[in-house]
Amino acid sequence: MTPIRLAVVGATGLVGRTTLDILEEWNVPLESLRLFASEESRGKSVPFRGRKIAVERLERVPDGVNAAILATSRAISRRWVPAFRECGVTVIDHSSEFRMHADVPLVIPEVNGHTLRDHRGAVANPNCSASIVVIPLAALARIAEMKTAVVDTYQSVSGSGQDALAEFENELADASYSPRVFPRVIAHNVFPQIGVFNDVGPCDEEQKVVQELQKMLELPQLHILTTTVRVPVRIGHSAALSVELARDVRIDEAEAALSAMPGMVYERTTYRTPREIAGRQEVFVSRLRKSPHDPHWLQFWVTGDNLRKGAASNAVQILMELFGVMMP
Ligand SMILES: NC(=O)c1ccc[n+]([C@@H]2O[C@H](COP(=O)([O-])OP(=O)(O)OC[C@H]3O[C@@H](n4cnc5c(N)ncnc54)[C@H](OP(=O)(O)O)[C@@H]3O)[C@@H](O)[C@H]2O)c1
């Protein structure tokens, strides 16, 4: 095991704070830990393992670190991922900036952990809904050729960061509050838009889900149809999936594949809601059924914590694999 000397950039945000929680919960061995955030956090300190760590401003690649988790914006990643790499620091990046770069593995360890071998100093953590739905999709793609996946997501407010969560709380408290982060009021509402729309119709998030699933599943031609919907839930993304397989897969065969898949829990007799699974590391899959009209189609429901498996805990898993640390 190589000693880990870690920098977390964006340590005061939702993903950054969840990262610190997981490092503590899993007792990940760290030789040193430095925390970075924006100018607004100057003077703050963050509790970690019984002591307080000062939050610093990122002005240059910090001396002595050999790993960095970046949980900030695309613009910051665009600037700092290459700088860290040039200094020999291995970066795990949460932004979408490098996810589709051919030389940057996009990794859910249970699905395509083997691609970590090819990293050249940078690994991308996938989009929060792609991270959650790819696990059951990979389980099914291992037993039958997948032809089509229809992925309709129900994404929580925390998926857009701490300002979005604050906006949601303000709207709940004050019906006249005008949204600044989201395009519409999210309190007591849903809307089929996450990110901006492109010229041909999909919004950013829909494009990311399609491209990232194709990359992680190593199925570049997979036909994926998606609608991404924001819902008034604090934490936890869900999705309703319909999958067309090339052959008639029996339900018990699909159940065996889903039950054997690491990183997820398959449940036959109940289903989970985001409220019930917030804070859990695993992804929960349920309501598996077959189309009555075409035996090649399966449908199911999946829900997972966007801040954990959708972001922070997946990145910590990657860190541990890269540095040869055993999972707890
Ligand atoms: N939220 C999710 O469920 C989720 C899931 C997957 C991926 N992601 C991705 O993870 C990243 C972080 O998301 P988040 O939800 O944690 O966002 P967030 O809650 O808005 O946190 C953003 C963090 O970035 C810091 N920051 C802003 N400007 C900075 C600067 N110039 N230098 C250093 N740090 C700076 C902020 O510091 P201050 O507190 O000082 O402003 C804060 O710590 C984004 O790229 C997002 O797309 C998020």
The ligand as an SDF file (V2000), in Angstrom:
LIG
                    3D

 48 52  0  0  0  0  0  0  0  0999 V2000
  -24.1050   16.9330   -5.8060 N   0  0  0  0  0  0  0  0  0  0  0  0
  -24.0770   15.7420   -6.4010 C   0  0  0  0  0  0  0  0  0  0  0  0
  -24.9460   14.8730   -6.1650 O   0  0  0  0  0  0  0  0  0  0  0  0
  -22.9780   15.4310   -7.3740 C   0  0  0  0  0  0  0  0  0  0  0  0
  -22.8770   14.1240   -7.8660 C   0  0  0  0  0  0  0  0  0  0  0  0
  -21.8850   13.8100   -8.8070 C   0  0  0  0  0  0  0  0  0  0  0  0
  -21.0100   14.7910   -9.2190 C   0  0  0  0  0  0  0  0  0  0  0  0
  -21.1310   16.0610   -8.7280 N   0  0  0  0  0  0  0  0  0  0  0  0
  -20.1650   17.0560   -9.1760 C   0  0  0  0  0  0  0  0  0  0  0  0
  -19.3040   17.3370   -8.0550 O   0  0  0  0  0  0  0  0  0  0  0  0
  -18.8790   18.6940   -8.0960 C   0  0  0  0  0  0  0  0  0  0  0  0
  -19.2170   19.3480   -6.7500 C   0  0  0  0  0  0  0  0  0  0  0  0
  -20.6110   19.2800   -6.5380 O   0  0  0  0  0  0  0  0  0  0  0  0
  -21.2990   19.7320   -5.1620 P   0  0  0  0  0  0  0  0  0  0  0  0
  -22.7000   19.2780   -5.2770 O   0  0  0  0  0  0  0  0  0  0  0  0
  -20.4820   19.3280   -4.0130 O   0  0  0  0  0  0  0  0  0  0  0  0
  -21.2440   21.3370   -5.3060 O   0  0  0  0  0  0  0  0  0  0  0  0
  -21.3510   22.4460   -4.1440 P   0  0  0  0  0  0  0  0  0  0  0  0
  -22.1100   21.9130   -2.9960 O   0  0  0  0  0  0  0  0  0  0  0  0
  -21.8320   23.6580   -4.8310 O   0  0  0  0  0  0  0  0  0  0  0  0
  -19.8160   22.6610   -3.6770 O   0  0  0  0  0  0  0  0  0  0  0  0
  -18.8620   23.2900   -4.5210 C   0  0  0  0  0  0  0  0  0  0  0  0
  -17.5310   23.3560   -3.8180 C   0  0  0  0  0  0  0  0  0  0  0  0
  -16.5820   23.9840   -4.6930 O   0  0  0  0  0  0  0  0  0  0  0  0
  -15.8980   24.9880   -3.9460 C   0  0  0  0  0  0  0  0  0  0  0  0
  -15.3530   26.0290   -4.7960 N   0  0  0  0  0  0  0  0  0  0  0  0
  -16.0410   26.9720   -5.4950 C   0  0  0  0  0  0  0  0  0  0  0  0
  -15.1670   27.7950   -6.1170 N   0  0  0  0  0  0  0  0  0  0  0  0
  -13.9180   27.3480   -5.8060 C   0  0  0  0  0  0  0  0  0  0  0  0
  -12.6090   27.7810   -6.1210 C   0  0  0  0  0  0  0  0  0  0  0  0
  -12.3830   28.8390   -6.9100 N   0  0  0  0  0  0  0  0  0  0  0  0
  -11.5380   27.0830   -5.6170 N   0  0  0  0  0  0  0  0  0  0  0  0
  -11.7360   26.0050   -4.8110 C   0  0  0  0  0  0  0  0  0  0  0  0
  -12.9770   25.5530   -4.4630 N   0  0  0  0  0  0  0  0  0  0  0  0
  -14.0390   26.2170   -4.9710 C   0  0  0  0  0  0  0  0  0  0  0  0
  -16.9520   25.5100   -2.9850 C   0  0  0  0  0  0  0  0  0  0  0  0
  -16.3270   26.2310   -1.9430 O   0  0  0  0  0  0  0  0  0  0  0  0
  -17.1430   27.3370   -1.0870 P   0  0  0  0  0  0  0  0  0  0  0  0
  -17.9980   26.5780   -0.0970 O   0  0  0  0  0  0  0  0  0  0  0  0
  -16.0580   28.1090   -0.4420 O   0  0  0  0  0  0  0  0  0  0  0  0
  -17.9630   28.1350   -2.0610 O   0  0  0  0  0  0  0  0  0  0  0  0
  -17.5350   24.1810   -2.5160 C   0  0  0  0  0  0  0  0  0  0  0  0
  -16.6730   23.5870   -1.5710 O   0  0  0  0  0  0  0  0  0  0  0  0
  -19.5830   19.3210   -9.3160 C   0  0  0  0  0  0  0  0  0  0  0  0
  -18.7140   19.2420  -10.4330 O   0  0  0  0  0  0  0  0  0  0  0  0
  -20.7690   18.3990   -9.5490 C   0  0  0  0  0  0  0  0  0  0  0  0
  -21.2070   18.4060  -10.8820 O   0  0  0  0  0  0  0  0  0  0  0  0
  -22.0850   16.3920   -7.8150 C   0  0  0  0  0  0  0  0  0  0  0  0
  1  2  1  0
  2  3  2  0
  2  4  1  0
  4  5  1  0
  4 48  2  0
  5  6  2  0
  6  7  1  0
  7  8  2  0
  8  9  1  0
  8 48  1  0
  9 10  1  0
  9 46  1  0
 10 11  1  0
 11 12  1  0
 11 44  1  0
 12 13  1  0
 13 14  1  0
 14 15  2  0
 14 16  1  0
 14 17  1  0
 17 18  1  0
 18 19  2  0
 18 20  1  0
 18 21  1  0
 21 22  1  0
 22 23  1  0
 23 24  1  0
 23 42  1  0
 24 25  1  0
 25 26  1  0
 25 36  1  0
 26 27  1  0
 26 35  1  0
 27 28  2  0
 28 29  1  0
 29 30  1  0
 29 35  2  0
 30 31  1  0
 30 32  2  0
 32 33  1  0
 33 34  2  0
 34 35  1  0
 36 37  1  0
 36 42  1  0
 37 38  1  0
 38 39  2  0
 38 40  1  0
 38 41  1  0
 42 43  1  0
 44 45  1  0
 44 46  1  0
 46 47  1  0
M  CHG  2   8   1  16  -1
M  END
$$$$
